[in-house]
Amino acid sequence: MKKNEVHIGNIIRQKVNQSAFTVAEFAKLINKTRENVYDIFKRPSVDTALLLQISKVLNYDFFKHFKEKEESTNDSDLSESSDYYDLKVGGYADVTYSDLSEFSEYYDYFGII
């Protein structure tokens, strides 16, 4: 992993540890097993639908870390790196359109909806 890349799994682990949830409780809230959650902690990237679900459960905007990264990188760096974001786009989650409204500023940014 490059020096300035966002390792979203580490950030998720930190926020879960700061929350009132045990890993088992958090896993249940995002419909995953404890083992899956520990796997998520190790991932440098997470599917956007899952990240949205995690954001809602922990009441924390994980997407801001990617926006902050972009703001600290100039445009020429972006055009040279097709893997600028290690964030997968796609996937499915049990969220409705109304659930997404609080993250509307990211729709165009990440090409969601």
C-alpha atoms as a printed R data frame, in Angstrom:
    type eleno elety resid chain resno       x       y       z
1   ATOM     1    CA   MET     A     1   0.000   0.000   0.000
2   ATOM     2    CA   LYS     A     2   1.246   3.453  -0.902
3   ATOM     3    CA   LYS     A     3   2.116   5.973   1.792
4   ATOM     4    CA   ASN     A     4  -0.965   8.212   1.464
5   ATOM     5    CA   GLU     A     5  -3.562   5.571   0.585
6   ATOM     6    CA   VAL     A     6  -6.653   5.239   2.722
7   ATOM     7    CA   HIS     A     7  -6.837   1.849   4.482
8   ATOM     8    CA   ILE     A     8 -10.538   1.923   5.222
9   ATOM     9    CA   GLY     A     9 -10.459  -1.342   7.191
10  ATOM    10    CA   ASN     A    10  -8.129   0.192   9.777
11  ATOM    11    CA   ILE     A    11 -10.407   3.205  10.124
12  ATOM    12    CA   ILE     A    12 -13.480   0.988  10.533
13  ATOM    13    CA   ARG     A    13 -11.663  -1.048  13.224
14  ATOM    14    CA   GLN     A    14 -10.782   2.145  15.116
15  ATOM    15    CA   LYS     A    15 -14.375   3.397  15.011
16  ATOM    16    CA   VAL     A    16 -15.802   0.029  16.107
17  ATOM    17    CA   ASN     A    17 -13.327  -0.024  19.016
18  ATOM    18    CA   GLN     A    18 -14.428   3.510  19.979
19  ATOM    19    CA   SER     A    19 -18.105   2.578  19.767
20  ATOM    20    CA   ALA     A    20 -20.247   0.957  22.422
21  ATOM    21    CA   PHE     A    21 -20.563  -2.192  20.274
22  ATOM    22    CA   THR     A    22 -18.645  -5.398  20.673
23  ATOM    23    CA   VAL     A    23 -17.382  -6.894  17.418
24  ATOM    24    CA   ALA     A    24 -20.112  -9.539  17.675
25  ATOM    25    CA   GLU     A    25 -22.837  -6.889  18.113
26  ATOM    26    CA   PHE     A    26 -21.443  -4.829  15.241
27  ATOM    27    CA   ALA     A    27 -21.308  -7.925  13.043
28  ATOM    28    CA   LYS     A    28 -24.958  -8.648  13.724
29  ATOM    29    CA   LEU     A    29 -25.939  -5.048  12.913
30  ATOM    30    CA   ILE     A    30 -24.302  -5.254   9.470
31  ATOM    31    CA   ASN     A    31 -25.526  -8.817   8.855
32  ATOM    32    CA   LYS     A    32 -22.046 -10.350   8.902
33  ATOM    33    CA   THR     A    33 -20.236 -12.874  11.073
34  ATOM    34    CA   ARG     A    34 -17.502 -11.899  13.532
35  ATOM    35    CA   GLU     A    35 -15.010 -13.539  11.184
36  ATOM    36    CA   ASN     A    36 -16.262 -11.375   8.294
37  ATOM    37    CA   VAL     A    37 -15.841  -8.253  10.418
38  ATOM    38    CA   TYR     A    38 -12.246  -9.137  11.261
39  ATOM    39    CA   ASP     A    39 -11.691  -9.671   7.526
40  ATOM    40    CA   ILE     A    40 -13.161  -6.208   6.828
41  ATOM    41    CA   PHE     A    41 -10.681  -4.714   9.307
42  ATOM    42    CA   LYS     A    42  -7.830  -6.116   7.186
43  ATOM    43    CA   ARG     A    43  -9.149  -4.766   3.876
44  ATOM    44    CA   PRO     A    44  -7.675  -1.643   2.307
45  ATOM    45    CA   SER     A    45 -10.932  -1.240   0.360
46  ATOM    46    CA   VAL     A    46 -14.594  -2.008   0.980
47  ATOM    47    CA   ASP     A    47 -17.603  -2.161  -1.324
48  ATOM    48    CA   THR     A    48 -19.460   1.163  -1.269
49  ATOM    49    CA   ALA     A    49 -22.781  -0.424  -0.301
50  ATOM    50    CA   LEU     A    50 -21.160  -2.121   2.686
51  ATOM    51    CA   LEU     A    51 -19.324   1.071   3.614
52  ATOM    52    CA   LEU     A    52 -22.624   2.959   3.535
53  ATOM    53    CA   GLN     A    53 -24.211   0.368   5.817
54  ATOM    54    CA   ILE     A    54 -21.233   0.547   8.219
55  ATOM    55    CA   SER     A    55 -21.424   4.360   8.145
56  ATOM    56    CA   LYS     A    56 -25.068   4.267   9.177
57  ATOM    57    CA   VAL     A    57 -24.525   1.731  11.989
58  ATOM    58    CA   LEU     A    58 -21.564   3.623  13.449
59  ATOM    59    CA   ASN     A    59 -23.039   7.044  12.648
60  ATOM    60    CA   TYR     A    60 -19.768   8.069  11.035
61  ATOM    61    CA   ASP     A    61 -18.999   9.317   7.518
62  ATOM    62    CA   PHE     A    62 -16.231   7.010   6.270
63  ATOM    63    CA   PHE     A    63 -16.508   8.484   2.773
64  ATOM    64    CA   LYS     A    64 -14.927  11.725   3.965
65  ATOM    65    CA   HIS     A    65 -11.545  10.007   4.150
66  ATOM    66    CA   PHE     A    66 -11.609   9.503   0.386
67  ATOM    67    CA   LYS     A    67 -12.708  13.073  -0.217
68  ATOM    68    CA   GLU     A    68  -9.897  14.359   2.022
69  ATOM    69    CA   LYS     A    69  -7.429  12.262   0.044
70  ATOM    70    CA   GLU     A    70  -8.589  13.760  -3.243
71  ATOM    71    CA   GLU     A    71  -8.313  17.288  -1.905
72  ATOM    72    CA   SER     A    72  -4.704  16.629  -0.916
73  ATOM    73    CA   THR     A    73  -3.817  15.203  -4.365
74  ATOM    74    CA   ASN     A    74  -3.453  17.360  -7.453
75  ATOM    75    CA   ASP     A    75  -5.277  16.616 -10.728
76  ATOM    76    CA   SER     A    76  -2.182  15.390 -12.584
77  ATOM    77    CA   ASP     A    77  -1.658  12.679  -9.983
78  ATOM    78    CA   LEU     A    78  -5.238  11.506 -10.476
79  ATOM    79    CA   SER     A    79  -4.956  11.210 -14.246
80  ATOM    80    CA   GLU     A    80  -1.850   9.033 -13.924
81  ATOM    81    CA   SER     A    81  -3.400   6.606 -11.452
82  ATOM    82    CA   SER     A    82  -6.441   4.622 -12.507
83  ATOM    83    CA   ASP     A    83  -6.479   2.918  -9.113
84  ATOM    84    CA   TYR     A    84  -6.574   6.191  -7.175
85  ATOM    85    CA   TYR     A    85  -9.423   4.888  -5.075
86  ATOM    86    CA   ASP     A    86  -9.207   1.391  -3.708
87  ATOM    87    CA   LEU     A    87 -12.934   1.652  -3.272
88  ATOM    88    CA   LYS     A    88 -15.052  -0.804  -5.199
89  ATOM    89    CA   VAL     A    89 -18.197   0.529  -6.791
90  ATOM    90    CA   GLY     A    90 -21.238  -1.719  -6.895
91  ATOM    91    CA   GLY     A    91 -22.760  -4.363  -4.703
92  ATOM    92    CA   TYR     A    92 -26.013  -4.515  -2.864
93  ATOM    93    CA   ALA     A    93 -27.211  -3.663   0.592
94  ATOM    94    CA   ASP     A    94 -30.478  -3.506   2.449
95  ATOM    95    CA   VAL     A    95 -30.780   0.264   2.242
96  ATOM    96    CA   THR     A    96 -33.509   2.318   0.673
97  ATOM    97    CA   TYR     A    97 -33.259   5.492  -1.339
98  ATOM    98    CA   SER     A    98 -34.349   7.537   1.664
99  ATOM    99    CA   ASP     A    99 -31.522   5.981   3.705
100 ATOM   100    CA   LEU     A   100 -29.050   7.412   1.222
101 ATOM   101    CA   SER     A   101 -30.177  11.048   1.419
102 ATOM   102    CA   GLU     A   102 -27.716  11.949   4.170
103 ATOM   103    CA   PHE     A   103 -24.854  10.940   1.850
104 ATOM   104    CA   SER     A   104 -26.164  12.794  -1.219
105 ATOM   105    CA   GLU     A   105 -23.046  14.936  -1.564
106 ATOM   106    CA   TYR     A   106 -21.151  11.766  -2.459
107 ATOM   107    CA   TYR     A   107 -23.521  10.502  -5.185
108 ATOM   108    CA   ASP     A   108 -21.901  12.331  -8.072
109 ATOM   109    CA   TYR     A   109 -18.485  12.060  -6.516
110 ATOM   110    CA   PHE     A   110 -18.501   8.246  -6.442
111 ATOM   111    CA   GLY     A   111 -20.966   7.724  -9.283
112 ATOM   112    CA   ILE     A   112 -23.620   6.271  -6.997
113 ATOM   113    CA   ILE     A   113 -27.262   6.365  -8.141
